[in-house]
Amino acid sequence: MKTLFTLLASVSFLMPPSAMCQVAQNLLVSAAEEKPAKPLAGYFFSLKEVPLSQKHYIFHADPLKKAILTDGDKDVVLSHTMTVKSARGFDMYFSSGQYNVTLAVKDAREVDGGTTEYKGTLFVKRGSEKHKYTVHGFQNR
């Protein structure tokens, strides 16, 4: 803080006051940009073969459980219909138009206070087509 004051005081002798305010604003903006961004909250799932570090998610849902399914080259927006918990895990059901999606989670592991890793299966039904994907992912809170 003392360094900032000294810098501003020395600059004030060389610049008019309006230019000095711009320097101060730039210093504040650059300090704010350096703060680490908080990871997004929600559920994020990739195919089992794809490392989570690549961030190629086939399915993700926000904390309000509005979800997006990546089907080929298009993203399908889904709405949460219900969650059914069992002794082995939980099933989350989503739907939209022709799509009915079930995320069946059977294995959960707490990584830290805000993140849980999951392994499960994603069942996608589009009209008469049915697909089953083995997935892994995580939930940020």
N, C-alpha and C positions, 0 to 999 in steps of 0.2 A: 504494500500500500504506500509506503514511504517512497519507493522508487517511482511509482505512478505519479505521486504528487510532485516529486522533483522534476520528472519529465514534463508534466503539464505546466509547471511554473517556468521552466526554461523555454518551452515552446511558446508560451504566452508573450514573451518579449520579442519573438521573431515573427509571429503571425497575428493577424487581427482576430478578435474573439470568435467570429463565426467559423473560421477555419479551425480554431482550437476545439470547438464543440464537435466538429466532424472527426477530428483525430480521436477524441475521447469516445465517440460513438463507435468508431472502428475498433478501438481497443476492447470495448465491452462486447461487441459482436463476436470478435475472434475468441474471446475467453468463453463465451457461451457455446460456441460451436465445438469446443474441445471436450465438452462433457460427454461421457458415453451414453448412447441411446439405450433406453430400457427395451429388452426384447418384447416383441408383440405377445399379448396374452391370447390363449386359445389352444386348440388341438391341431397338431400338424402330423400328417402321416405320409410316408413314402412306401413304395414297394419294398419288400424284404431285401431284394438284391441291391437296392440303391442306398448308399450311405447317407445318413441324415445330414452330414456336413455339406453335401452338395445342394441341399435345399430344393430338390425337385419333388415337390409334394403332389401326390395324386388327390389328396383330400385334406381340407383344413376347415375348421369351424371356429368362430369367434366365441367369446364368453357367453354371449346371448344365444349361442348355438345356431346362428345363421351359417350355413356351410357352402363351400364351393367344391365341386367334384370336377376334376380335369378328365374329360372324356375325349381322347384323341387330341385334336387341336382346339377344342372349345371348352369353356368353363361353364358349368351348369350350377346355378344358384339354387340351393335347397333350403327348406325350412325344417326345423326340428319338430318331430311329432310326439315322441316320448322316449324315455330311458327306462329300461328294465334292469334292475340289479339282481344278481344271483350270488351264490356262494363262490362261484368260479370267476366272477368279474361283472361286466355289464354290457348290455346291448343298447346302442343309440340308434333310433330310427329317424330317417329324413326322407322327405319327398318333395317333388316338384313336377308338375305336368306328367310326362310319361315315366319319370324316374322314381324308383323306390330304392333307397340305399340303407343298408344296415351295417353299422360298425360294431363288430363283436370283439370286445377286448377281454382276454383271458389271463394275461400276464402283466402285472404292474410292478414297477420298482421305483421307489422314491430316490431321486438323484440328489436333490437338495431341498431346502424349504419351499421353493417355488416351482420346481420342475419334477414331473413324474414321467418316466419312460414306460411305453406300452408295447405289447406285441399282440396281434390279433388278426382278424379277417374282415375284409370289406366285401360285402355282397351287393352287387349292383344289378338291378332289374330295370330294363328299358323296354317297355312293351312286352314282347314275348322272349326277348333276349335276356339271358342270365349270365353273369360273370362273377367269378370268385377270385379275390386277390389276397395273398398273404402280405400283411403290412406290419410296419413298425413305426413308432412315432413317439411324440411327447406332448405334454400339456404344460404350458406356462401359466402361472397364476399372477 
